[in-house]
């Protein structure tokens, strides 16, 4: 009994394998042309498929699975039109994906060359880009690659190339160029970029302007930092508390406690000063020897003069008390540490 059961199981397995092989050969006719079946001659419907290898459709598969040779052949021939149309559509989609892959590869090549400073390769790729018309997002990626390595000259070149290609002024692309200038501590080129944006009617992004103001502070250009802060509404960008804090930091580094105090008092109601604002001005007062002004600011902070982003008055007082606990003359402030 066990032997008979084993033989029946093996027979059924062989039949199942043979049927699966027939279905596989019916679905992929190209395989049928390469595989040599040693178990015997091919079924009639597979011979028809070999003669017409492009007739693989759901209809031919269903007909081939019915078991009748004539039905399988008629199903394969009857579905030839839909099969060819399906293959043509698939070929067009494949060509589109191939073009997209080539486009992505070309973009990655350009960005890598920009980061490496290989501008000969960049120009060669842009000139012979295979007929691609770069979109705004792709130009942004190229300028961002230049900003990642603080190459403000390269960012400027790419913006000029955008103009030559007929692309309008793009706020994010110019923002990446401003970031490149800020990282390189270049303070003259951004003025020209901002003027171009103003003429084009495109407001610059907020974060690049904040980074540029902070870069002015690192270079000791507190007047330029104040100028950029005052020019932001004219450019169409509303300054935030972070913008004011960046300008206050530039004034504090330069020891301009009077200007810092005046700027702190002029902050509008919708952008109130926070802990960083008060602590920066207090550090500027101590650097300038204005101890009484620093104490007045501390009293104002203790009674809740600063918003502090939701912090309690005691918490803000502890922060500023920490800032002013040690003399800052001739040393860095607690905020810089």
C-alpha positions as CSV (number, residue, x, y, z in Angstrom):
1,X,0.0,0.0,0.0
2,X,2.8,2.4,0.9
3,X,4.5,1.6,-2.4
4,X,1.4,2.2,-4.4
5,X,0.8,5.5,-2.6
6,X,4.3,6.6,-3.3
7,X,4.1,5.7,-7.0
8,X,0.8,7.6,-7.3
9,X,2.3,10.6,-5.5
10,X,5.3,10.6,-7.8
11,X,3.0,10.3,-10.9
12,X,0.9,13.2,-9.8
13,X,4.0,15.3,-9.1
14,X,5.3,14.5,-12.5
15,X,2.0,15.5,-14.1
16,X,1.9,18.7,-12.2
17,X,5.5,19.5,-13.1
18,X,4.8,18.8,-16.8
19,X,1.7,21.1,-16.7
20,X,3.6,23.9,-15.0
21,X,6.3,23.6,-17.6
22,X,3.8,23.8,-20.4
23,X,2.2,26.9,-18.9
24,X,5.6,28.5,-18.4
25,X,6.6,27.8,-22.0
26,X,3.2,29.2,-23.2
27,X,3.7,32.4,-21.2
28,X,7.3,33.0,-22.2
29,X,7.7,31.8,-25.8
30,X,11.3,33.0,-25.9
31,X,12.2,30.4,-23.3
32,X,10.6,27.7,-25.5
33,X,13.1,28.5,-28.2
34,X,16.0,28.0,-25.9
35,X,15.0,25.0,-23.8
36,X,15.3,21.6,-25.3
37,X,12.6,19.3,-23.9
38,X,14.0,15.8,-23.7
39,X,10.8,14.1,-22.5
40,X,9.3,14.1,-25.9
41,X,8.0,16.3,-28.7
42,X,6.4,19.6,-27.8
43,X,2.6,19.9,-27.8
44,X,0.9,21.3,-30.9
45,X,0.0,24.6,-29.3
46,X,3.7,25.2,-28.4
47,X,4.7,24.6,-32.0
48,X,2.2,27.3,-32.9
49,X,3.7,29.6,-30.3
50,X,7.2,28.9,-31.7
51,X,6.0,30.0,-35.1
52,X,4.5,33.2,-33.6
53,X,6.4,34.1,-30.4
54,X,4.6,37.4,-30.0
55,X,1.2,36.0,-29.3
56,X,1.4,35.6,-25.5
57,X,-1.8,36.9,-24.0
58,X,-4.1,35.9,-21.2
59,X,-6.3,34.4,-23.8
60,X,-3.6,32.1,-25.2
61,X,-2.6,31.1,-21.7
62,X,-6.2,30.2,-20.9
63,X,-6.5,28.3,-24.1
64,X,-3.2,26.4,-23.6
65,X,-4.3,25.4,-20.2
66,X,-7.6,23.9,-21.5
67,X,-5.8,20.8,-22.8
68,X,-7.0,20.9,-26.5
69,X,-4.4,21.6,-29.1
70,X,-6.7,23.3,-31.6
71,X,-8.2,25.5,-28.9
72,X,-4.8,26.5,-27.7
73,X,-3.7,27.4,-31.2
74,X,-6.8,29.5,-31.9
75,X,-6.5,31.2,-28.6
76,X,-2.9,32.2,-29.3
77,X,-3.7,33.5,-32.8
78,X,-6.9,35.3,-31.7
79,X,-5.0,37.2,-29.0
80,X,-2.2,38.3,-31.3
81,X,-3.4,41.9,-31.8
82,X,-3.9,42.6,-28.1
83,X,-0.5,41.0,-27.4
84,X,1.3,43.1,-29.9
85,X,-0.4,46.3,-28.6
86,X,0.5,45.3,-25.0
87,X,4.1,44.8,-26.0
88,X,4.3,48.1,-27.8
89,X,2.8,49.9,-24.8
90,X,5.2,48.2,-22.5
91,X,8.0,49.1,-24.8
92,X,7.1,52.7,-24.7
93,X,6.9,52.7,-20.9
94,X,10.2,51.0,-20.7
95,X,11.7,53.6,-23.0
96,X,10.3,56.3,-20.8
97,X,11.8,54.7,-17.7
98,X,15.1,54.4,-19.6
99,X,15.0,58.1,-20.4
100,X,14.3,58.9,-16.8
101,X,17.1,56.8,-15.6
102,X,19.5,58.5,-18.1
103,X,18.3,61.9,-16.9
104,X,18.8,61.0,-13.2
105,X,22.3,59.7,-14.0
106,X,23.2,62.8,-15.9
107,X,21.9,65.0,-12.9
108,X,23.9,62.9,-10.4
109,X,27.0,63.3,-12.6
110,X,26.6,67.1,-12.8
111,X,26.1,67.4,-9.0
112,X,29.1,65.2,-8.3
113,X,31.2,67.3,-10.7
114,X,30.0,70.5,-9.0
115,X,31.0,69.3,-5.6
116,X,34.4,68.2,-6.9
117,X,34.9,71.5,-8.6
118,X,35.4,69.9,-12.0
119,X,33.8,72.7,-14.0
120,X,35.1,71.4,-17.3
121,X,33.1,68.3,-16.8
122,X,30.1,70.3,-15.6
123,X,30.1,72.5,-18.7
124,X,30.6,69.5,-21.0
125,X,27.6,67.7,-19.3
126,X,25.4,70.7,-19.5
127,X,26.3,71.4,-23.1
128,X,25.9,67.8,-24.2
129,X,23.1,66.7,-21.9
130,X,21.5,64.5,-24.4
131,X,18.7,66.9,-25.3
132,X,17.5,67.2,-21.7
133,X,15.8,70.4,-20.7
134,X,16.5,70.8,-17.0
135,X,13.6,71.8,-14.8
136,X,13.6,74.1,-11.8
137,X,14.1,71.2,-9.3
138,X,17.1,69.9,-11.2
139,X,18.7,73.3,-11.3
140,X,18.1,73.7,-7.6
141,X,19.9,70.4,-7.0
142,X,22.9,71.6,-8.9
143,X,23.1,74.9,-7.0
144,X,22.6,73.0,-3.7
145,X,25.5,70.8,-4.6
146,X,27.6,74.0,-4.9
147,X,26.3,75.3,-1.5
148,X,27.2,72.1,0.2
149,X,30.9,72.7,-0.5
150,X,30.6,76.5,0.0
151,X,31.4,77.2,-3.6
152,X,29.6,80.5,-4.1
153,X,31.3,81.2,-7.4
154,X,30.1,77.9,-8.8
155,X,26.5,78.7,-7.5
156,X,26.8,82.0,-9.4
157,X,27.8,80.2,-12.6
158,X,24.9,77.9,-12.3
159,X,22.5,80.7,-11.8
160,X,23.9,82.4,-14.9
161,X,23.5,79.2,-16.8
162,X,19.8,79.1,-15.7
163,X,19.3,82.5,-17.2
164,X,20.9,81.6,-20.5
165,X,18.6,78.6,-20.7
166,X,15.6,80.8,-20.3
167,X,14.7,79.8,-16.7
168,X,13.1,82.5,-14.6
169,X,14.6,83.5,-11.3
170,X,13.9,80.8,-8.8
171,X,13.7,81.6,-5.1
172,X,15.0,78.2,-3.7
173,X,17.9,78.2,-6.2
174,X,19.0,81.7,-5.2
175,X,18.5,80.6,-1.6
176,X,21.1,77.8,-2.1
177,X,23.4,80.4,-3.6
178,X,23.0,82.7,-0.6
179,X,23.7,79.8,1.7
180,X,26.9,79.1,-0.3
181,X,27.9,82.7,0.2
182,X,27.1,82.5,4.0
183,X,29.2,79.4,4.4
184,X,32.1,81.0,2.6
185,X,31.7,84.3,4.5
186,X,31.3,86.1,1.2
187,X,29.3,89.3,1.8
188,X,29.5,91.2,-1.5
189,X,28.1,88.7,-3.9
190,X,24.8,88.2,-2.0
191,X,23.9,91.9,-2.5
192,X,23.9,91.3,-6.3
193,X,21.8,88.2,-5.8
194,X,19.2,90.0,-3.6
195,X,19.0,92.8,-6.2
196,X,18.3,90.3,-8.9
197,X,15.5,88.7,-6.9
198,X,14.1,92.1,-6.1
199,X,14.0,93.1,-9.8
200,X,12.4,89.7,-10.7
201,X,9.8,90.2,-8.0
202,X,10.7,86.9,-6.3
203,X,11.0,87.1,-2.5
204,X,14.1,85.4,-1.0
205,X,13.7,82.5,1.4
206,X,13.9,83.2,5.1
207,X,16.5,80.7,6.2
208,X,19.2,81.8,3.7
209,X,18.8,85.4,4.8
210,X,19.1,84.4,8.5
211,X,22.3,82.5,7.7
212,X,23.6,85.5,5.8
213,X,23.0,87.8,8.7
214,X,24.8,85.4,11.0
215,X,27.7,85.3,8.6
216,X,27.9,89.1,8.8
217,X,28.2,88.7,12.5
218,X,31.1,86.2,12.2
219,X,32.9,88.7,9.9
220,X,32.3,91.6,12.3
221,X,30.1,93.4,9.7
222,X,27.4,94.5,12.2
223,X,26.3,97.4,10.0
224,X,25.7,95.0,7.1
225,X,23.8,92.6,9.3
226,X,21.5,95.5,10.5
227,X,21.1,96.6,6.9
228,X,20.0,93.1,5.8
229,X,17.5,92.9,8.7
230,X,16.0,96.3,7.8
231,X,15.8,95.3,4.1
232,X,14.0,92.0,4.6
233,X,10.4,93.6,4.5
234,X,11.4,95.4,1.3
235,X,12.5,92.2,-0.3
236,X,9.2,90.6,0.6
237,X,10.4,88.4,3.5
238,X,9.0,88.9,6.9
239,X,11.7,88.7,9.6
240,X,11.2,86.4,12.6
241,X,12.7,86.3,16.1
242,X,15.5,84.2,14.7
243,X,16.3,87.0,12.2
244,X,16.5,89.6,15.0
245,X,18.6,87.2,17.1
246,X,21.1,86.8,14.3
247,X,21.4,90.6,14.0
248,X,21.7,91.0,17.8
249,X,24.4,88.4,17.8
250,X,26.3,90.4,15.2
251,X,26.0,93.6,17.3
252,X,27.0,91.7,20.5
253,X,30.1,90.3,18.8
254,X,31.1,93.8,17.8
255,X,30.4,95.2,21.3
256,X,27.6,97.5,20.0
257,X,25.5,97.3,23.1
258,X,23.6,100.6,22.4
259,X,22.6,99.4,19.0
260,X,21.7,96.0,20.4
261,X,19.5,97.6,23.1
262,X,17.8,99.8,20.5
263,X,17.1,96.9,18.2
264,X,15.7,94.9,21.1
265,X,13.3,97.7,22.0
266,X,12.2,98.0,18.3
267,X,11.2,94.4,17.9
268,X,7.5,94.3,16.9
269,X,4.8,92.8,19.0
270,X,4.2,89.9,16.6
271,X,7.9,88.9,16.9
272,X,8.6,89.3,20.6
273,X,12.1,88.8,22.0
274,X,12.9,85.5,23.6
275,X,15.6,84.2,26.0
276,X,18.3,84.3,23.3
277,X,17.4,87.9,22.4
278,X,17.7,89.1,26.0
279,X,20.8,87.1,26.8
280,X,22.6,88.3,23.7
281,X,21.9,92.0,24.6
282,X,22.9,91.4,28.2
283,X,26.2,89.9,27.1
284,X,26.7,92.9,24.7
285,X,26.1,95.3,27.7
286,X,28.6,93.5,29.9
287,X,31.2,93.6,27.1
288,X,30.7,97.3,26.7
289,X,30.9,97.9,30.5
290,X,27.2,99.0,30.7
291,X,26.5,97.1,33.9
292,X,23.4,99.1,34.9
293,X,21.8,98.5,31.5
294,X,22.4,94.8,31.8
295,X,20.8,94.8,35.3
296,X,17.8,96.7,33.9
297,X,17.4,94.1,31.2
298,X,17.6,91.3,33.8
299,X,14.9,93.0,35.9
300,X,12.7,93.4,32.8
301,X,13.3,89.7,32.0
302,X,12.4,88.6,35.5
303,X,9.1,90.4,35.5
304,X,8.2,88.7,32.2
305,X,9.3,91.2,29.6
306,X,10.3,88.5,27.2
307,X,8.1,85.9,25.7
308,X,10.6,83.1,25.9
309,X,8.6,80.7,23.8
310,X,6.4,79.6,26.6
311,X,9.0,79.3,29.3
312,X,8.2,80.4,32.8
313,X,9.7,83.6,34.3
314,X,11.8,81.7,36.7
315,X,13.2,79.6,34.0
316,X,14.1,82.6,31.9
317,X,15.7,84.2,34.9
318,X,17.9,81.2,35.6
319,X,19.0,81.2,31.9
320,X,20.1,84.9,31.9
321,X,21.6,84.6,35.4
322,X,23.8,81.8,34.0
323,X,24.8,84.0,31.1
324,X,25.9,86.9,33.3
325,X,27.3,84.9,36.2
326,X,30.9,85.2,34.8
327,X,32.6,88.2,33.3
328,X,32.7,88.2,29.5
329,X,35.3,90.9,29.0
330,X,38.0,89.4,26.8
331,X,36.3,86.0,26.6
332,X,33.4,84.5,24.7
333,X,29.9,84.8,25.9
334,X,27.9,81.9,27.2
335,X,25.8,81.8,24.1
336,X,29.0,81.4,21.9
337,X,30.3,78.7,24.2
